Amino acid sequence: MRGKMPTKDPYQPLDDTARGLIRELMEGATHAALAVLNPGTALPSVSRIALATDAKGQPISLISSLSDHSRALQNNPACALLIGDPGPKGDPLTHPRLTLHATARLVARGTADHDNLRQRYLSLRPKAKLYADFADFSFVRFEIEDGLLNGGFGKAYRVEATDI
């Protein structure tokens, strides 16, 4: 029989095991792939960025205004983060990963929020002390809209912002 095959929803209901995997991926991440849209084009671009979490567990980073991804976020703050690495063995697609759709918000220097993020970030990423106070570096908070958790083969979940 030709024609459209019926589509089955591949996503499972989010459960405590999946929520634990989300926390594990978020708390263990030292970096992420950041997807942005290049200004003036419809072309996406992906960069690796350092990653940490704020006190509420939301993703944050420290980025330079000299980077292409920083300029892209200033033009259009919509972005996506891919968190999780392939393991040392086996098929990379069997290892857990989390995609987050977010809006990037730069945090202004001289604010209590900046000072709190700086203290937390440097406690988690002490080597960033070398450049954290350079004039071209700013903290960015990623406000999560939703996401997708792939816990391995047959373990796909839709994620809401409240699940993070």
Z-matrix of the N, CA and C atoms (Angstrom, degrees):
N
C 1 1.449
C 2 1.519 1 108.89
N 3 1.294 2 115.54 1 126.03
C 4 1.453 3 121.35 2 -179.50
C 5 1.514 4 109.15 3 -95.53
N 6 1.307 5 114.37 4 160.54
C 7 1.453 6 119.41 5 178.49
C 8 1.519 7 110.73 6 124.04
N 9 1.291 8 114.00 7 -166.74
C 10 1.457 9 119.43 8 -178.44
C 11 1.512 10 111.04 9 -72.93
N 12 1.312 11 113.82 10 134.22
C 13 1.455 12 118.17 11 173.84
C 14 1.522 13 107.95 12 -84.00
N 15 1.319 14 117.56 13 142.36
C 16 1.461 15 118.26 14 177.58
C 17 1.530 16 109.58 15 -63.14
N 18 1.329 17 115.69 16 139.75
C 19 1.453 18 119.30 17 -179.90
C 20 1.523 19 109.41 18 -99.70
N 21 1.299 20 113.92 19 136.74
C 22 1.453 21 120.79 20 178.37
C 23 1.522 22 106.92 21 -106.32
N 24 1.304 23 116.80 22 136.77
C 25 1.458 24 120.57 23 177.49
C 26 1.532 25 108.45 24 -66.18
N 27 1.340 26 117.99 25 117.37
C 28 1.462 27 120.08 26 -176.47
C 29 1.530 28 113.76 27 -80.62
N 30 1.331 29 116.87 28 -3.73
C 31 1.459 30 120.00 29 -174.14
C 32 1.524 31 111.89 30 -92.18
N 33 1.325 32 114.99 31 136.48
C 34 1.451 33 122.06 32 177.34
C 35 1.522 34 109.28 33 -94.46
N 36 1.333 35 117.05 34 159.62
C 37 1.469 36 118.95 35 173.60
C 38 1.530 37 109.61 36 -65.12
N 39 1.312 38 116.43 37 137.91
C 40 1.457 39 121.44 38 179.75
C 41 1.527 40 109.06 39 -67.45
N 42 1.327 41 116.70 40 129.49
C 43 1.464 42 120.76 41 -179.47
C 44 1.529 43 109.16 42 -124.82
N 45 1.334 44 116.43 43 -179.08
C 46 1.461 45 120.51 44 -177.01
C 47 1.529 46 112.24 45 -63.12
N 48 1.319 47 117.46 46 -34.59
C 49 1.464 48 120.53 47 177.78
C 50 1.528 49 109.94 48 -63.60
N 51 1.323 50 117.37 49 -44.52
C 52 1.469 51 121.40 50 178.90
C 53 1.532 52 110.26 51 -65.66
N 54 1.334 53 117.62 52 -41.29
C 55 1.477 54 120.42 53 177.99
C 56 1.532 55 110.29 54 -61.91
N 57 1.336 56 116.79 55 -39.06
C 58 1.462 57 120.44 56 176.96
C 59 1.517 58 111.85 57 -63.91
N 60 1.323 59 116.91 58 -38.63
C 61 1.459 60 121.14 59 177.56
C 62 1.528 61 110.61 60 -65.59
N 63 1.323 62 117.10 61 -39.22
C 64 1.472 63 120.70 62 176.20
C 65 1.524 64 109.64 63 -59.59
N 66 1.331 65 117.24 64 -48.75
C 67 1.473 66 120.90 65 179.66
C 68 1.531 67 110.81 66 -59.99
N 69 1.320 68 116.05 67 -43.18
C 70 1.465 69 120.93 68 -179.72
C 71 1.527 70 111.13 69 -61.64
N 72 1.321 71 116.55 70 -45.20
C 73 1.468 72 120.48 71 178.76
C 74 1.523 73 111.36 72 -64.25
N 75 1.325 74 116.74 73 -44.21
C 76 1.473 75 121.25 74 -178.17
C 77 1.522 76 111.39 75 -66.16
N 78 1.329 77 116.72 76 -47.19
C 79 1.461 78 120.38 77 -176.09
C 80 1.522 79 112.42 78 -72.57
N 81 1.310 80 116.99 79 -28.43
C 82 1.460 81 120.30 80 -178.12
C 83 1.516 82 114.56 81 -89.13
N 84 1.314 83 117.07 82 -9.40
C 85 1.468 84 120.11 83 -175.19
C 86 1.521 85 111.93 84 -74.44
N 87 1.311 86 116.05 85 130.25
C 88 1.463 87 121.24 86 172.21
C 89 1.525 88 110.73 87 -105.84
N 90 1.322 89 115.47 88 -12.95
C 91 1.463 90 120.39 89 178.62
C 92 1.529 91 108.78 90 -154.46
N 93 1.309 92 114.35 91 168.90
C 94 1.466 93 121.20 92 177.80
C 95 1.520 94 108.17 93 -151.31
N 96 1.313 95 115.54 94 162.04
C 97 1.457 96 120.88 95 169.26
C 98 1.528 97 106.33 96 -91.19
N 99 1.314 98 116.55 97 127.29
C 100 1.468 99 123.15 98 -179.67
C 101 1.518 100 108.57 99 -107.79
N 102 1.333 101 116.30 100 121.99
C 103 1.464 102 121.73 101 177.54
C 104 1.527 103 109.03 102 -103.22
N 105 1.312 104 115.78 103 131.09
C 106 1.466 105 123.13 104 179.44
C 107 1.527 106 108.46 105 -135.02
N 108 1.321 107 116.06 106 169.14
C 109 1.462 108 121.22 107 172.05
C 110 1.524 109 108.77 108 -103.67
N 111 1.333 110 115.94 109 126.95
C 112 1.460 111 120.01 110 179.45
C 113 1.527 112 110.17 111 -64.62
N 114 1.332 113 117.18 112 133.50
C 115 1.470 114 119.93 113 178.73
C 116 1.525 115 111.80 114 -59.40
N 117 1.315 116 115.65 115 138.12
C 118 1.458 117 120.97 116 176.67
C 119 1.516 118 114.52 117 80.18
N 120 1.322 119 117.34 118 0.79
C 121 1.465 120 120.47 119 178.86
C 122 1.526 121 108.25 120 -137.98
N 123 1.283 122 115.33 121 172.24
C 124 1.463 123 120.29 122 173.51
C 125 1.523 124 109.87 123 -103.33
N 126 1.333 125 115.86 124 16.55
C 127 1.459 126 120.52 125 -174.93
C 128 1.525 127 111.32 126 -91.30
N 129 1.308 128 116.70 127 131.18
C 130 1.466 129 119.45 128 176.48
C 131 1.521 130 110.66 129 -81.05
N 132 1.312 131 115.16 130 159.71
C 133 1.451 132 122.10 131 176.02
C 134 1.520 133 107.88 132 -140.74
N 135 1.327 134 116.95 133 147.88
C 136 1.453 135 121.91 134 -179.42
C 137 1.520 136 109.12 135 -126.33
N 138 1.327 137 116.08 136 134.07
C 139 1.465 138 122.48 137 177.71
C 140 1.516 139 108.78 138 -130.38
N 141 1.307 140 115.94 139 154.28
C 142 1.465 141 119.79 140 171.66
C 143 1.523 142 107.16 141 -92.01
N 144 1.334 143 115.37 142 132.52
C 145 1.460 144 120.59 143 178.29
C 146 1.527 145 108.76 144 -127.76
N 147 1.329 146 115.49 145 156.37
C 148 1.459 147 120.92 146 171.03
C 149 1.528 148 107.01 147 -71.93
N 150 1.323 149 116.50 148 148.45
C 151 1.460 150 120.14 149 -176.80
C 152 1.518 151 110.18 150 -138.79
N 153 1.307 152 115.05 151 145.27
C 154 1.463 153 123.19 152 172.65
C 155 1.520 154 106.27 153 -147.54
N 156 1.305 155 117.08 154 -174.59
C 157 1.461 156 121.32 155 176.40
C 158 1.517 157 109.33 156 -125.91
N 159 1.328 158 115.71 157 152.09
C 160 1.457 159 119.76 158 173.75
C 161 1.533 160 108.47 159 -81.21
N 162 1.311 161 117.15 160 -175.67
C 163 1.468 162 121.44 161 -177.06
C 164 1.524 163 112.47 162 -63.39
N 165 1.334 164 117.51 163 -21.10
C 166 1.465 165 121.20 164 178.92
C 167 1.530 166 112.38 165 -94.56
N 168 1.322 167 116.71 166 2.63
C 169 1.462 168 120.57 167 179.14
C 170 1.516 169 114.44 168 86.35
N 171 1.335 170 117.97 169 9.82
C 172 1.457 171 121.51 170 179.01
C 173 1.528 172 109.90 171 -84.94
N 174 1.329 173 118.38 172 145.55
C 175 1.461 174 120.58 173 -177.78
C 176 1.527 175 112.62 174 -69.59
N 177 1.338 176 114.26 175 138.93
C 178 1.464 177 122.41 176 176.82
C 179 1.518 178 108.61 177 -137.10
N 180 1.317 179 115.29 178 161.09
C 181 1.453 180 120.41 179 174.89
C 182 1.516 181 108.80 180 -150.27
N 183 1.310 182 114.44 181 171.25
C 184 1.457 183 123.64 182 176.18
C 185 1.521 184 105.45 183 -122.43
N 186 1.341 185 116.69 184 114.70
C 187 1.462 186 119.61 185 -174.35
C 188 1.531 187 111.08 186 -127.55
N 189 1.308 188 114.88 187 153.81
C 190 1.456 189 121.76 188 179.95
C 191 1.519 190 110.54 189 -92.25
N 192 1.320 191 115.65 190 138.75
C 193 1.471 192 120.14 191 176.90
C 194 1.525 193 111.14 192 -68.08
N 195 1.327 194 117.55 193 -11.46
C 196 1.463 195 121.48 194 178.48
C 197 1.529 196 112.37 195 -80.63
N 198 1.316 197 117.01 196 -13.66
C 199 1.467 198 120.47 197 -177.24
C 200 1.527 199 111.35 198 -80.27
N 201 1.312 200 115.32 199 150.97
C 202 1.465 201 120.18 200 176.57
C 203 1.528 202 111.31 201 -62.37
N 204 1.349 203 117.17 202 -39.43
C 205 1.461 204 118.26 203 -177.92
C 206 1.528 205 111.57 204 -67.90
N 207 1.316 206 118.12 205 -29.86
C 208 1.463 207 120.78 206 176.30
C 209 1.535 208 110.72 207 -66.88
N 210 1.319 209 115.96 208 -44.97
C 211 1.470 210 119.59 209 177.67
C 212 1.525 211 110.71 210 -63.99
N 213 1.320 212 116.93 211 -38.39
C 214 1.467 213 120.09 212 178.32
C 215 1.530 214 110.73 213 -63.63
N 216 1.332 215 117.40 214 -41.49
C 217 1.471 216 120.41 215 179.73
C 218 1.520 217 111.89 216 -67.82
N 219 1.320 218 117.78 217 -33.00
C 220 1.463 219 120.39 218 176.30
C 221 1.520 220 110.51 219 -66.81
N 222 1.318 221 117.03 220 -34.17
C 223 1.459 222 122.30 221 178.30
C 224 1.525 223 111.82 222 -76.34
N 225 1.341 224 116.23 223 -40.21
C 226 1.466 225 122.05 224 -178.66
C 227 1.526 226 107.19 225 -149.80
N 228 1.330 227 118.21 226 106.44
C 229 1.463 228 120.88 227 -174.77
C 230 1.528 229 114.90 228 -74.70
N 231 1.328 230 118.00 229 -4.36
C 232 1.468 231 120.16 230 176.82
C 233 1.525 232 108.74 231 -68.84
N 234 1.324 233 115.78 232 133.76
C 235 1.458 234 119.57 233 -176.91
C 236 1.524 235 110.11 234 -157.26
N 237 1.317 236 115.36 235 177.97
C 238 1.462 237 121.55 236 174.83
C 239 1.515 238 108.25 237 -140.15
N 240 1.319 239 115.68 238 147.53
C 241 1.457 240 122.84 239 175.67
C 242 1.518 241 108.37 240 -118.50
N 243 1.320 242 116.86 241 138.73
C 244 1.454 243 122.47 242 172.04
C 245 1.519 244 106.63 243 -115.01
N 246 1.327 245 115.44 244 118.70
C 247 1.457 246 122.57 245 -176.29
C 248 1.519 247 108.25 246 -116.59
N 249 1.321 248 116.48 247 134.44
C 250 1.458 249 121.87 248 178.60
C 251 1.511 250 110.13 249 121.86
N 252 1.311 251 114.67 250 141.34
C 253 1.462 252 121.17 251 -178.69
C 254 1.511 253 110.25 252 -118.34
N 255 1.333 254 115.54 253 150.49
C 256 1.462 255 117.64 254 170.51
C 257 1.529 256 108.92 255 -63.00
N 258 1.300 257 116.14 256 146.11
C 259 1.453 258 120.25 257 176.63
C 260 1.515 259 110.79 258 -72.96
N 261 1.333 260 116.60 259 174.33
C 262 1.461 261 120.03 260 -177.83
C 263 1.525 262 113.42 261 -69.81
N 264 1.325 263 117.88 262 -18.13
C 265 1.460 264 121.24 263 -177.92
C 266 1.523 265 109.99 264 -133.72
N 267 1.308 266 114.48 265 159.21
C 268 1.453 267 120.27 266 172.41
C 269 1.517 268 113.82 267 84.43
N 270 1.297 269 114.25 268 -177.04
C 271 1.458 270 123.45 269 -179.50
C 272 1.530 271 109.63 270 -70.61
N 273 1.336 272 118.87 271 124.55
C 274 1.466 273 121.19 272 -179.36
C 275 1.527 274 113.13 273 -57.08
N 276 1.331 275 117.10 274 -26.39
C 277 1.462 276 119.79 275 -177.52
C 278 1.523 277 113.21 276 -77.21
N 279 1.315 278 117.84 277 -6.84
C 280 1.467 279 120.09 278 178.20
C 281 1.527 280 111.90 279 -91.69
N 282 1.325 281 117.91 280 -5.74
C 283 1.460 282 121.56 281 -177.98
C 284 1.534 283 110.28 282 -92.66
N 285 1.334 284 117.55 283 144.71
C 286 1.463 285 120.56 284 -176.25
C 287 1.523 286 112.97 285 -65.16
N 288 1.318 287 114.18 286 146.72
C 289 1.457 288 121.39 287 175.47
C 290 1.517 289 109.24 288 -153.16
N 291 1.320 290 114.79 289 154.01
C 292 1.457 291 122.50 290 -176.11
C 293 1.517 292 108.90 291 -129.37
N 294 1.319 293 116.64 292 123.41
C 295 1.455 294 122.05 293 173.56
C 296 1.517 295 107.97 294 -102.89
N 297 1.334 296 116.18 295 127.67
C 298 1.462 297 121.29 296 178.07
C 299 1.523 298 109.49 297 -117.65
N 300 1.318 299 116.59 298 128.16
C 301 1.464 300 121.99 299 172.70
C 302 1.524 301 105.73 300 -93.47
N 303 1.319 302 116.36 301 128.78
C 304 1.460 303 119.10 302 -170.00
C 305 1.518 304 111.89 303 -146.87
N 306 1.324 305 113.50 304 170.92
C 307 1.450 306 123.02 305 170.28
C 308 1.521 307 106.56 306 -117.76
N 309 1.318 308 116.88 307 125.96
C 310 1.461 309 121.87 308 -178.86
C 311 1.527 310 109.53 309 -85.53
N 312 1.329 311 115.48 310 131.44
C 313 1.471 312 121.83 311 178.81
C 314 1.524 313 108.81 312 -124.57
N 315 1.330 314 116.41 313 115.62
C 316 1.461 315 120.10 314 176.17
C 317 1.522 316 108.58 315 -70.58
N 318 1.315 317 116.07 316 142.62
C 319 1.461 318 122.40 317 -178.63
C 320 1.524 319 107.94 318 -103.98
N 321 1.319 320 116.39 319 121.69
C 322 1.468 321 121.66 320 -175.16
C 323 1.526 322 111.41 321 -68.34
N 324 1.325 323 114.65 322 137.45
C 325 1.471 324 120.21 323 173.41
C 326 1.526 325 109.63 324 -64.46
N 327 1.317 326 116.19 325 154.07
C 328 1.451 327 120.71 326 177.08
C 329 1.517 328 113.69 327 81.70
N 330 1.321 329 116.72 328 6.32
C 331 1.470 330 120.01 329 177.97
C 332 1.530 331 109.12 330 -106.63
N 333 1.315 332 115.87 331 158.88
C 334 1.461 333 120.41 332 176.87
C 335 1.522 334 110.16 333 -61.44
N 336 1.337 335 117.45 334 -36.90
C 337 1.454 336 121.25 335 178.94
C 338 1.538 337 110.50 336 -60.70
N 339 1.329 338 116.60 337 -44.60
C 340 1.468 339 121.07 338 177.82
C 341 1.525 340 110.48 339 -60.37
N 342 1.316 341 116.31 340 -47.25
C 343 1.463 342 120.27 341 -177.71
C 344 1.528 343 111.05 342 -62.14
N 345 1.331 344 116.69 343 -41.11
C 346 1.468 345 120.41 344 178.33
C 347 1.529 346 111.46 345 -65.83
N 348 1.332 347 116.38 346 -43.98
C 349 1.463 348 119.88 347 178.26
C 350 1.528 349 111.22 348 -63.60
N 351 1.322 350 116.25 349 -41.21
C 352 1.463 351 120.13 350 179.34
C 353 1.524 352 110.16 351 -59.73
N 354 1.313 353 116.94 352 -48.08
C 355 1.467 354 120.87 353 -179.23
C 356 1.530 355 111.00 354 -60.99
N 357 1.321 356 116.56 355 -46.59
C 358 1.470 357 120.20 356 -178.94
C 359 1.532 358 110.76 357 -66.48
N 360 1.322 359 116.42 358 -47.00
C 361 1.460 360 120.57 359 -177.07
C 362 1.530 361 110.69 360 -59.31
N 363 1.335 362 116.27 361 -45.86
C 364 1.460 363 119.63 362 -178.14
C 365 1.526 364 111.96 363 -70.02
N 366 1.333 365 117.66 364 -25.99
C 367 1.465 366 118.85 365 174.88
C 368 1.526 367 110.38 366 -70.64
N 369 1.344 368 116.60 367 -31.59
C 370 1.462 369 121.48 368 179.24
C 371 1.525 370 112.75 369 -88.34
N 372 1.328 371 117.41 370 -31.46
C 373 1.469 372 123.37 371 -176.92
C 374 1.532 373 108.95 372 -129.59
N 375 1.340 374 118.28 373 69.47
C 376 1.471 375 120.63 374 -173.08
C 377 1.528 376 114.76 375 -59.01
N 378 1.318 377 118.73 376 -27.45
C 379 1.469 378 120.15 377 179.87
C 380 1.528 379 111.86 378 -67.37
N 381 1.334 380 117.09 379 -20.17
C 382 1.468 381 120.63 380 178.87
C 383 1.524 382 112.05 381 -68.50
N 384 1.340 383 116.89 382 -12.13
C 385 1.476 384 120.24 383 177.44
C 386 1.528 385 111.14 384 -58.62
N 387 1.321 386 117.06 385 -25.14
C 388 1.461 387 121.48 386 179.43
C 389 1.526 388 112.55 387 -62.10
N 390 1.339 389 117.57 388 -30.56
C 391 1.470 390 120.36 389 -174.19
C 392 1.529 391 114.08 390 -132.14
N 393 1.296 392 119.04 391 -2.76
C 394 1.474 393 121.74 392 -174.64
C 395 1.525 394 112.97 393 -58.25
N 396 1.305 395 117.20 394 -30.93
C 397 1.464 396 119.79 395 -177.10
C 398 1.522 397 113.73 396 -98.41
N 399 1.344 398 117.55 397 5.49
C 400 1.460 399 119.64 398 174.38
C 401 1.529 400 108.57 399 -61.91
N 402 1.305 401 117.02 400 145.45
C 403 1.465 402 121.95 401 -175.33
C 404 1.523 403 113.60 402 -61.42
N 405 1.334 404 117.11 403 -28.27
C 406 1.467 405 119.07 404 -176.95
C 407 1.531 406 113.06 405 -86.92
N 408 1.332 407 118.89 406 -2.75
C 409 1.460 408 121.07 407 -179.40
C 410 1.517 409 111.59 408 -99.05
N 411 1.326 410 114.72 409 138.39
C 412 1.467 411 121.73 410 178.26
C 413 1.518 412 109.20 411 -137.93
N 414 1.307 413 114.02 412 152.36
C 415 1.460 414 119.03 413 172.49
C 416 1.519 415 108.94 414 -83.64
N 417 1.297 416 115.02 415 144.24
C 418 1.461 417 121.76 416 176.75
C 419 1.525 418 107.55 417 -129.46
N 420 1.304 419 114.81 418 135.20
C 421 1.470 420 121.35 419 175.05
C 422 1.522 421 106.88 420 -107.34
N 423 1.320 422 115.22 421 134.89
C 424 1.454 423 120.43 422 179.02
C 425 1.530 424 108.00 423 -100.06
N 426 1.332 425 115.06 424 110.46
C 427 1.468 426 121.07 425 178.22
C 428 1.519 427 107.84 426 -84.30
N 429 1.305 428 115.72 427 112.08
C 430 1.457 429 121.55 428 -172.85
C 431 1.525 430 110.83 429 -75.20
N 432 1.330 431 114.83 430 131.80
C 433 1.465 432 121.81 431 174.54
C 434 1.534 433 109.68 432 -93.29
N 435 1.332 434 115.14 433 -50.41
C 436 1.464 435 121.94 434 178.13
C 437 1.521 436 107.42 435 -169.35
N 438 1.308 437 116.22 436 -173.80
C 439 1.453 438 118.20 437 -179.53
C 440 1.513 439 112.68 438 -171.23
N 441 1.318 440 113.65 439 -176.43
C 442 1.457 441 122.39 440 178.94
C 443 1.524 442 107.77 441 -136.02
N 444 1.309 443 116.09 442 130.43
C 445 1.456 444 121.64 443 175.17
C 446 1.512 445 107.96 444 -108.83
N 447 1.319 446 115.69 445 125.64
C 448 1.454 447 120.68 446 172.65
C 449 1.521 448 105.56 447 -114.35
N 450 1.323 449 115.62 448 107.01
C 451 1.456 450 121.46 449 -177.62
C 452 1.511 451 113.26 450 -88.21
N 453 1.313 452 118.18 451 7.06
C 454 1.454 453 123.50 452 -175.27
C 455 1.519 454 108.58 453 123.68
N 456 1.312 455 117.18 454 -178.27
C 457 1.461 456 121.57 455 -175.38
C 458 1.536 457 111.24 456 -54.98
N 459 1.332 458 115.45 457 124.97
C 460 1.465 459 121.71 458 177.24
C 461 1.511 460 114.80 459 74.31
N 462 1.333 461 117.82 460 14.66
C 463 1.466 462 121.85 461 -178.01
C 464 1.530 463 109.85 462 -126.56
N 465 1.316 464 116.28 463 69.15
C 466 1.462 465 121.58 464 -178.39
C 467 1.523 466 109.44 465 -109.48
N 468 1.334 467 115.10 466 139.52
C 469 1.468 468 121.13 467 -177.03
C 470 1.524 469 109.42 468 -140.44
N 471 1.306 470 115.95 469 141.29
C 472 1.468 471 121.39 470 168.36
C 473 1.521 472 106.00 471 -84.83
N 474 1.335 473 115.82 472 141.89
C 475 1.449 474 121.71 473 -176.14
C 476 1.524 475 109.25 474 -123.48
N 477 1.304 476 116.77 475 131.51
C 478 1.463 477 121.79 476 174.28
C 479 1.531 478 108.51 477 -96.17
N 480 1.315 479 116.74 478 160.13
C 481 1.462 480 120.75 479 179.89
C 482 1.531 481 111.50 480 -55.96
N 483 1.314 482 116.72 481 -35.21
C 484 1.465 483 120.39 482 -178.66
C 485 1.532 484 112.93 483 -71.42
N 486 1.328 485 117.34 484 -12.33
C 487 1.461 486 121.28 485 178.53
C 488 1.523 487 112.82 486 -82.23
N 489 1.311 488 116.61 487 -12.27
C 490 1.475 489 120.73 488 -177.08
C 491 1.513 490 109.41 489 -88.87
